[in-house]
Amino acid sequence: MRRFVLVVVVTTFAVAIFGPILRSRGVEPQQKAQEPQPRPKSDVEKLMAKKLEHAQKVLEGIALNDFDGIKNHVRELSTISKTVEFKVFKTPQYELHANEFRRALDDMQHAVKDRNIDAAALSYVDMTLACVRCHKHVREIRVTRGPGEIRSLTE
């Protein structure tokens, strides 16, 4: 029963975080004709889309008690987090968030190795919170700095 409640809480949390993102992708046909063509996605945006896809698959693995699925997608998230494109800004706060994300992935890998679904679910929540904090930080930097002042490691 405790696992069921935990899965429901984690699923609800994920829907609350990722639901608006997925809903915002749908555009009404009338609006679509009026809007300009979307610009091509940058490498960082493509990477973030992959990250979101793997994070959703991790949640699916947690909900289904699929340790192999969790392990595979956590490994992919870990690989993404180590790529150069993952580093958007050279700020201490950004590095802190990136390290929190990686630490949560490490904790999740240990939980999978121990076959502890509760610990994996808690690590997933920690990972999600690290993502939310980092995205908030990036938005704040983009608002406070002008477009020419953003220092990306991929530039």
SEMARGU-248451 format. One record per atom (N, C-alpha, C, CB): x negated, y, z negated. Coordinates in steps of 0.05 Angstrom, whole numbers, padded with zeros to 5 digits, always signed. Last residue first. Glycine has a CB too. Layout:
<atoms>
XYZ/...
</atoms>
This chain:
<atoms>
-00586+00565+00545/-00592+00587+00564/-00621+00587+00571/-00583+00614+00552/-00576+00529+00506/-00576+00518+00533/-00582+00540+00554/-00549+00506+00540/-00573+00555+00459/-00598+00539+00464/-00599+00528+00492/-00600+00516+00444/-00549+00621+00463/-00544+00592+00465/-00571+00579+00470/-00524+00586+00488/-00532+00676+00434/-00557+00662+00440/-00551+00632+00440/-00580+00669+00420/-00496+00732+00451/-00494+00704+00443/-00519+00690+00452/-00469+00691+00454/-00498+00782+00472/-00513+00778+00447/-00513+00748+00439/-00503+00795+00425/-00464+00790+00513/-00493+00789+00519/-00510+00782+00495/-00502+00815+00530/-00414+00793+00488/-00421+00770+00505/-00450+00767+00511/-00405+00771+00531/-00425+00815+00420/-00417+00819+00447/-00425+00796+00464/-00428+00845+00459/-00403+00787+00359/-00424+00794+00377/-00413+00799+00405/-00445+00771+00378/-00355+00776+00333/-00372+00797+00322/-00395+00805+00341/-00383+00788+00296/-00332+00735+00364/-00317+00760+00360/-00336+00782+00351/-00295+00755+00339/-00371+00695+00363/-00363+00706+00389/-00347+00732+00386/-00346+00685+00404/-00372+00685+00308/-00396+00696+00322/-00388+00708+00348/-00417+00674+00326/-00321+00663+00301/-00328+00688+00287/-00352+00701+00300/-00334+00683+00257/-00325+00616+00331/-00305+00637+00339/-00313+00664+00326/-00277+00629+00330/-00363+00590+00301/-00369+00597+00329/-00350+00619+00338/-00368+00572+00347/-00335+00582+00253/-00360+00597+00253/-00366+00607+00281/-00383+00580+00242/-00294+00548+00271/-00288+00574+00259/-00312+00592+00260/-00277+00571+00230/-00325+00504+00285/-00310+00519+00306/-00301+00546+00296/-00285+00503+00315/-00343+00490+00234/-00362+00498+00255/-00348+00514+00277/-00376+00473+00267/-00296+00475+00207/-00313+00497+00197/-00332+00508+00219/-00329+00487+00173/-00279+00432+00240/-00263+00456+00237/-00279+00480+00227/-00239+00451+00218/-00322+00396+00233/-00315+00407+00259/-00300+00433+00257/-00299+00386+00276/-00318+00386+00178/-00342+00398+00188/-00338+00410+00216/-00365+00377+00190/-00267+00361+00178/-00271+00387+00165/-00296+00401+00174/-00271+00384+00134/-00281+00314+00205/-00262+00333+00217/-00264+00361+00204/-00233+00322+00213/-00316+00291+00169/-00326+00297+00196/-00307+00318+00208/-00327+00272+00213/-00282+00283+00125/-00305+00300+00122/-00315+00309+00150/-00328+00285+00107/-00247+00246+00149/-00236+00272+00140/-00260+00292+00137/-00221+00269+00114/-00283+00204+00157/-00270+00216+00180/-00259+00244+00173/-00248+00198+00191/-00294+00191+00105/-00316+00202+00121/-00305+00216+00146/-00336+00180+00129/-00245+00169+00092/-00254+00193+00078/-00277+00207+00093/-00263+00187+00049/-00246+00124+00126/-00225+00145+00129/-00233+00171+00115/-00198+00135+00117/-00289+00096+00105/-00290+00105+00132/-00269+00128+00137/-00285+00082+00152/-00269+00084+00054/-00292+00102+00056/-00295+00112+00085/-00318+00086+00048/-00227+00049+00071/-00221+00074+00055/-00244+00094+00057/-00216+00066+00026/-00254+00007+00096/-00237+00025+00112/-00230+00051+00097/-00211+00011+00120/-00311-00022+00094/-00295-00007+00075/-00279+00014+00090/-00313+00006+00053/-00353-00053+00114/-00325-00060+00120/-00306-00047+00100/-00321-00091+00121/-00404-00036+00111/-00393-00049+00087/-00364-00058+00090/-00394-00029+00064/-00406-00014+00162/-00424-00036+00156/-00414-00051+00131/-00453-00026+00151/-00370+00028+00154/-00364+00006+00173/-00381-00018+00168/-00369+00016+00202/-00398+00058+00117/-00372+00047+00110/-00365+00024+00129/-00351+00069+00110/-00443+00073+00148/-00447+00056+00124/-00420+00043+00116/-00458+00073+00101/-00416+00105+00186/-00431+00081+00195/-00436+00062+00171/-00457+00089+00208/-00398+00146+00152/-00378+00128+00166/-00391+00103+00176/-00365+00143+00189/-00446+00170+00138/-00429+00157+00117/-00409+00138+00129/-00414+00179+00101/-00461+00189+00189/-00477+00169+00175/-00461+00154+00153/-00502+00182+00162/-00419+00226+00197/-00422+00203+00215/-00439+00181+00202/-00435+00212+00241/-00431+00262+00156/-00406+00247+00155/-00406+00223+00173/-00382+00266+00163/-00480+00280+00175/-00479+00266+00150/-00453+00250+00147/-00482+00286+00126/-00464+00307+00222/-00481+00283+00224/-00481+00266+00198/-00509+00291+00231/-00434+00349+00197/-00422+00330+00217/-00438+00304+00219/-00420+00344+00245/-00474+00374+00168/-00451+00362+00154/-00437+00342+00172/-00431+00384+00145/-00506+00392+00211/-00517+00372+00192/-00495+00358+00176/-00537+00385+00173/-00472+00429+00233/-00480+00407+00250/-00491+00384+00232/-00502+00416+00270/-00468+00466+00190/-00444+00451+00199/-00452+00427+00216/-00426+00470+00216/-00522+00483+00188/-00509+00471+00165/-00485+00454+00173/-00501+00492+00144/-00527+00507+00239/-00543+00483+00232/-00532+00468+00208/-00572+00490+00227/-00493+00550+00231/-00487+00530+00251/-00502+00504+00246/-00494+00541+00280/-00522+00578+00191/-00495+00568+00185/-00487+00546+00205/-00474+00590+00185/-00568+00593+00218/-00570+00574+00195/-00543+00562+00189/-00581+00588+00171/-00563+00593+00289/-00558+00606+00263/-00560+00585+00241/-00530+00620+00263/-00563+00590+00349/-00586+00588+00331/-00581+00603+00306/-00613+00598+00345/-00509+00554+00378/-00521+00578+00367/-00545+00572+00350/-00500+00594+00352/-00501+00502+00399/-00490+00526+00413/-00504+00551+00404/-00460+00528+00407/-00520+00440+00411/-00528+00463+00396/-00520+00489+00410/-00559+00463+00391/-00505+00404+00449/-00488+00406+00425/-00495+00430+00409/-00492+00380+00408/-00544+00404+00487/-00520+00419+00493/-00502+00422+00468/-00505+00407+00516/-00581+00368+00466/-00588+00396+00466/-00562+00413+00470/-00608+00403+00488/-00554+00316+00425/-00561+00327+00451/-00565+00357+00449/-00540+00321+00472/-00534+00297+00378/-00563+00300+00380/-00572+00312+00407/-00577+00274+00376/-00481+00289+00383/-00490+00310+00364/-00520+00315+00366/-00483+00301+00335/-00478+00246+00418/-00470+00273+00428/-00482+00294+00409/-00439+00275+00429/-00494+00206+00383/-00510+00212+00407/-00504+00240+00417/-00506+00191+00429/-00451+00207+00348/-00478+00212+00338/-00496+00220+00361/-00489+00188+00323/-00410+00192+00381/-00409+00218+00369/-00437+00226+00359/-00389+00219+00346/-00427+00139+00392/-00425+00158+00414/-00425+00187+00403/-00400+00153+00431/-00422+00117+00340/-00448+00117+00354/-00448+00138+00376/-00455+00089+00365/-00367+00122+00334/-00385+00137+00316/-00413+00139+00328/-00386+00124+00288/-00351+00085+00372/-00345+00113+00377/-00361+00131+00358/-00316+00118+00373/-00371+00036+00350/-00378+00045+00377/-00374+00075+00381/-00362+00029+00398/-00346+00034+00299/-00375+00034+00301/-00384+00045+00329/-00386+00006+00297/-00291+00032+00313/-00301+00055+00297/-00332+00057+00302/-00295+00051+00267/-00291-00017+00339/-00283+00007+00354/-00294+00032+00339/-00253+00009+00356/-00305-00051+00297/-00322-00050+00321/-00316-00024+00337/-00317-00075+00339/-00262-00044+00261/-00289-00035+00253/-00308-00033+00277/-00301-00054+00233/-00201-00029+00260/-00219-00039+00281/-00247-00029+00276/-00208-00031+00309/-00155-00013+00234/-00174-00029+00219/-00194-00043+00239/-00160-00050+00202/-00123+00023+00259/-00119-00005+00266/-00138-00024+00252/-00122-00008+00296/-00140+00072+00238/-00112+00064+00235/-00107+00035+00240/-00095+00081+00253/-00193+00070+00255/-00187+00070+00226/-00159+00061+00222/-00192+00098+00214/-00187+00072+00310/-00200+00049+00298/-00194+00047+00268/-00229+00050+00303/-00164+00123+00314/-00148+00100+00323/-00160+00074+00310/-00148+00098+00354/-00207+00154+00297/-00183+00153+00281/-00165+00129+00289/-00167+00179+00286/-00241+00143+00340/-00249+00135+00313/-00224+00133+00296/-00270+00155+00301/-00213+00167+00381/-00216+00138+00382/-00225+00127+00355/-00236+00130+00404/-00219+00220+00367/-00192+00208+00367/-00193+00178+00367/-00176+00218+00392/-00274+00224+00374/-00262+00228+00347/-00234+00216+00346/-00262+00258+00340/-00277+00218+00430/-00289+00197+00412/-00278+00200+00384/-00319+00199+00412/-00251+00265+00446/-00241+00239+00455/-00252+00217+00436/-00250+00233+00484/-00284+00305+00424/-00256+00302+00415/-00245+00275+00422/-00239+00324+00428/-00330+00295+00454/-00331+00293+00425/-00303+00289+00414/-00344+00318+00412/-00312+00308+00505/-00321+00281+00499/-00321+00276+00469/-00349+00276+00511/-00304+00363+00496/-00281+00346+00504/-00288+00317+00499/-00274+00351+00533/-00356+00379+00486/-00336+00381+00464/-00312+00364+00470/-00328+00410+00460/-00378+00372+00537/-00388+00356+00514/-00368+00356+00491/-00415+00368+00505/-00350+00410+00565/-00347+00382+00573/-00356+00364+00550/-00363+00376+00598/-00369+00455+00539/-00340+00449+00538/-00335+00420+00545/-00325+00468+00556/-00423+00453+00553/-00416+00451+00525/-00386+00444+00522/-00421+00478+00510/-00420+00460+00609/-00431+00435+00598/-00423+00431+00569/-00461+00434+00601/-00357+00492+00624/-00386+00492+00619/-00394+00464+00609/-00394+00514+00600/-00307+00483+00673/-00316+00479+00646/-00346+00479+00645/-00305+00453+00635/-00288+00536+00718/-00299+00509+00713/-00309+00507+00684/-00322+00503+00733/-00229+00574+00702/-00257+00573+00709/-00267+00544+00703/-00274+00593+00692/-00164+00566+00731/-00183+00564+00708/-00211+00562+00718/-00175+00540+00691/-00135+00616+00772/-00146+00589+00770/-00165+00588+00746/-00161+00582+00796/-00087+00658+00738/-00109+00653+00756/-00120+00625+00752/-00132+00674+00751/-00016+00648+00733/-00042+00649+00721/-00064+00645+00741/-00044+00629+00698/+00030+00640+00762/+00022+00667+00756/-00006+00669+00746/+00041+00680+00737/+00037+00585+00764/+00035+00599+00789/+00025+00627+00785/+00062+00600+00803/+00043+00573+00709/+00020+00563+00724/+00016+00578+00750/+00023+00533+00729/+00092+00593+00694/+00068+00606+00684/+00043+00598+00700/+00063+00599+00655/+00125+00556+00719/+00126+00584+00726/+00101+00599+00718/+00151+00597+00714/+00110+00506+00694/+00105+00510+00722/+00106+00540+00730/+00125+00495+00739/+00076+00512+00630/+00101+00513+00645/+00095+00518+00675/+00121+00534+00634/+00024+00470+00610/+00032+00497+00618/+00057+00495+00635/+00009+00511+00634/-00013+00436+00560/+00011+00436+00577/+00020+00464+00584/+00034+00420+00564/-00052+00449+00524/-00060+00442+00551/-00037+00441+00570/-00074+00414+00551/-00029+00455+00475/-00036+00479+00489/-00045+00473+00518/-00058+00494+00474/-00025+00403+00456/-00001+00416+00466/-00008+00440+00482/+00017+00423+00442/-00078+00394+00439/-00068+00378+00461/-00043+00391+00473/-00062+00350+00451/-00082+00432+00398/-00101+00432+00420/-00090+00417+00444/-00128+00420+00411/-00041+00416+00362/-00039+00442+00377/-00058+00444+00400/-00044+00464+00357/-00064+00363+00347/-00038+00367+00361/-00036+00393+00376/-00016+00365+00341/-00109+00364+00315/-00113+00360+00344/-00087+00365+00360/-00123+00333+00349/-00090+00377+00262/-00114+00389+00273/-00114+00388+00304/-00139+00376+00262/-00044+00346+00255/-00043+00374+00249/-00066+00389+00262/-00043+00378+00219/-00064+00296+00268/-00044+00307+00285/-00042+00337+00281/-00016+00294+00280/-00099+00289+00225/-00110+00290+00252/-00090+00303+00271/-00117+00262+00261/-00062+00288+00182/-00083+00308+00183/-00094+00311+00211/-00107+00301+00163/-00034+00242+00195/-00020+00267+00193/-00040+00290+00195/-00004+00270+00167/-00076+00204+00190/-00062+00208+00215/-00048+00235+00216/-00042+00185+00221/-00087+00209+00135/-00108+00215+00155/-00095+00220+00182/-00128+00192+00157/-00038+00193+00113/-00049+00219+00107/-00069+00227+00128/-00062+00219+00079/-00033+00140+00133/-00013+00160+00140/-00023+00188+00135/+00012+00155+00123/-00078+00117+00110/-00077+00119+00139/-00056+00140+00147/-00069+00091+00151/-00063+00121+00056/-00087+00135+00065/-00087+00138+00096/-00113+00119+00057/-00018+00088+00055/-00016+00117+00048/-00039+00132+00059/-00013+00120+00018/-00044+00040+00068/-00023+00050+00085/-00019+00080+00080/+00004+00035+00081/-00077+00033+00024/-00089+00036+00051/-00068+00049+00070/-00099+00010+00062/-00039+00024-00016/-00057+00047-00017/-00070+00053+00010/-00079+00042-00038/-00017-00024+00000/+00000+00000+00000/-00018+00025+00000/+00019+00000-00024/
</atoms>
